[in-house]
């Protein structure tokens, strides 16, 4: 059924949006949200999310996981362990596909600065952007790394950066067109944009349906598959160079999804389902829970 009375797609402007799923904010508010799918560009988006100003009260989980307290739950310990292991992998992805082991890097949505700190230690000049004061302050105290707030990006000069990164950030952005245009300006010719996003075509997304933890409404405004994301980036002057799976996300997301379902032994069940999803992703990368994409800035004449 096509709902003609809904507003046009916020990304491409096409009409004829169709309901995709009804999801609940299991983490904070317990509110329900409708996901809509655009038949033209293929993006799925959260209908009527909170404003950018009101979103902070929904971001309690991000602040809890980021500020350095020792994790108490088994899931929290797993999250911290995997984050530490993935810092090196993320650095290797960048250095392999940017064809350089040093340079100027903009880390947008830097959270508490662990990745920014790792890249500085590897010899990169890092500028970090983070909207929340608590996380900027943590980075300053923990790593002596000063981050800037989002409005301070206006002072950055065009053609400054070799690499721009967003690690599970783009799905949170209220104004994606404006941000991608700004990234295009800030990158040097041939610079790369690296981003990680959940994949709504993944095995675990299909299995858990509206209980899939990576829908994470209302914090996630956009829900991409590889095709819809690449189509959007192409419109803004970027060409896909490479994409690969994030190998541990399927385990963490499956555990959280089992908790959403209130299943007994959620951790064990999630680990087992995560293992099944991981095995499938070995031969079918497009079914991975999350994917890392490396885009190259095209020349204006391309």
N, C-alpha and C positions, 0 to 999 in steps of 0.2 A: 504494500500500500504506500502511495506517495502522498506526502503532506504538502500541498501547495501553499498553505497559509503560514508556514514557517518562514523566517527570514532567509535570504540567500546564504549560501555558504560563505562564512567569514574569510576563507582563504582565496577562493576563486570567483565568488559572486554568482555561481550557478544556482538555479532553483531546483525544486523537486527533491528536497532532502527526505531521507527515510530514517525512521527510528532504528537504531542498531542494537541497543541494550539498555536496561535500567540497572544502575549500579548504586551501591551504598558506600558512604564514607564510614568504613568500619573503624578507622583509626581515631577520629576525633569527634565529629558531630553527629554521626549516625543518620545524617540526612541522605536523601535519595536524589539521584541525578539521572537525566536521560542522555544517552549518547546518540548523536545523529551522524549519519553517513552521507557524504556528498557523492552523487552518482557520476559527477564529472571528473573531479580530481582524485576521488577515492579516499580522502581524509575522513577520519572519524573525529568528532569533536564533542566536548562536554557542553550541553545546552544550559544557558543561564548560570554560569559559574559566578562566584563572588568577584567583586572588583579587585583590582590590583592592590588597593589600599586595605581592603578587608581580608586579604588572603593570609596575612600573618597569623591570625588566630587558628587557621587550619594547618599551619606548618609546625605544630608542636613536635611531631615525630622527627622532622629534619633537625630541629634544634637539639632534641634529646640525643640523637645518634651522633651528633657532630662535636659536642663540646668537651670531649676528652674524659668524661667520667668512666670508670671501669665498668664494663658491661656485666650485668648480673644474670640475665637469662642466657640459655644455651644459644638461642637465635642471635642475641646481641653479640655474644662471643664469636659466633660464626661470622657475623657481619664484619667485625673488626679484623678478624684473621684474614678474611678474603680481601678486604680493602688493602691491607698491608701487602699482600701478594700481588694485587693487581696494579699497584703503583709502578712497579718495574715493567710490567707488560704494556701499560699505557705509554710509558716513555719509549719503549722499543718500537711500538707502532708508529709513533710520531717520527722518530729518528730514521726509521726505515723508509717511510713514504714521503717525508719531507726532504729526503736525501741530504740530511745534515745532522750533526751531533751537537750543534749549538746555534744560537740565534736569538731572535726576539719573539717572545710568546705571550699571547693574551689568553688568560684563563678566565672565561666568563662563567659566573656562578661558582666561584671557587670554594664556597662553603668555609671550612675551617683551615684550609690552606695546606693540607698534607701533600696533595699533588704538586702544588706550586713550589713547596719546599723541596720536594724530590727533584723537580726540574732545575731549580736553582743550584742544587748540589751537583747536578750533572753538567753545569756550565752555561745554562740558559739564562738570559735576561728576561725575567717574568714580571708582567703586570697582571694583577688579579683584581677582578671585579666581583663584589658581593653586596647584595642589598641589605642584609641584616647586620645591625651593629654588633650583636653578641658574637657572631662568627668572625667579623673583622677584628674585634678586640682579642678574641682567642688567638688568631693568627699572629697578631702583633706581640702578644705576651709569650706565646709558645715558640714561635719561629723568628721573631723580630722582623716579620714581613708585613709591611703596611699595604693593606688593600685599599682600593677606592670604591666609593659608592657608585651606583649606576649613573646618576646625573653627571658625575665627573668624567664619564667617557667623552663628553662633548669637547673636552680639552685635549684629547688625543689627536695626533696629526695623521693625516691620510698617508697610506703607504708605509706605515711604521713597522708592521709585524710580518714575520715569516710564517707563523703558525697561530691559529686561534683554536681554542678547545672549548667544548661544552660536554661535560660528562653527566648525562641524565638531567639536563637542564632545559633543553629546547622545548620539551613537552609542557613546561611550566610558563612559558613566555606569553604574555598577553598581546604583544604586538610583534608577531614574527616577521612580517614584511619589512617593517622599519629596521628591525635588528639585523636581518640578513643584508639589507642595503648598506647599513653602517659597517658590517663586517667586510663587505666587498671594498668599501672605501679604505678601511684600515689595513687590509692585506697588501703586501707588496706584489708586483707582477709575478705570477706563478706560485704565490703563497697557497697554503693549504688550510682548510677548515676541517677539524676533526670533531665529530660528535657521536655520542652514544644515545640510543633511544630504545625503549621497549618496542617489541614487534607484535602487533595484534594478530599476525598470521602464524604465530608460534604454536608449537604443539601444546604447551601449557595453557596458552590463551584459549585454544579450542576446547581443551579438557575442562577447565574451570568455569568457562563462560563468564557470567556477571560477577562471580566471586574471584576472578583473577586479580591478584593483588596489584599488578602493574597498571590496572586502570586507575587506581589511586585517586578517585574523584574526591573533591573538586580540584585537588592540587594539579593533576594532569589535565591540561586544557585540550591537548591534541593527542591523537592516538594514531600512529603511523604504521604502515607496512613499508617495505623497501621501495615499492613503486611510487606510492604517494609522496614519500619524503624526497625521493630523487626528482620527481616531477616539480615539486616546489622549489628545490634548490636550483634546478636548471633555469627556472624563470628568473632567478636572481643572479645568474652569471656564474654558476658553479657546475663543474663536471665531476661525476663520480670516478675516482681512481681505484678505489679498493673498499671492500667491506668484509668484516669477519665477526664471528660470534664472541660474546663475552661468556666464557665457559661456566662460570659459577652462578650466574643470575637465575638459571632455571631452578636451582636448589633453593635459594633464598626465597624466590617468589612462590614456589610450590609450598614451602613451609608456611608462609603467611597466608596463602590461599586456603590451606587446610584449616588454619585457625579461623578464618572468616566463615568457613563451613561448620565450625564448632565440632570438628571430628576429634575423637579421642586419639591419643598418640599422634598428634598433629606433626610433631617434629619428625618422627619415624616415617609416617606416611608421606610427608613432603619430601624427605630425602629419597624415598623409593620412587616417587613420581618424578622428582628431579633427575634421577638417574636414567629413567626411561626417556625423558625429554632430551637429556644430554646425548644419549646413544643415537637417537634419531638425528640430532643436529650434526653428528659426525659426517653423515653422507648427504644431509639436506640442510645446508646452512641457512636457507630462507625460512626454516622453521625454528630457528634459535629464539630463545626468550628475549634476548637483547642483542643488538648489533652495533658495532662501531663502523662508522662511515668516514672515509677520507675523501674530501672534495677538493679539487683544484680550482683556483680562481681563473676563469677564462679571460682571454684578452677581449676587449670590447669589439674587435673586428671578427672574432670567431662566431 
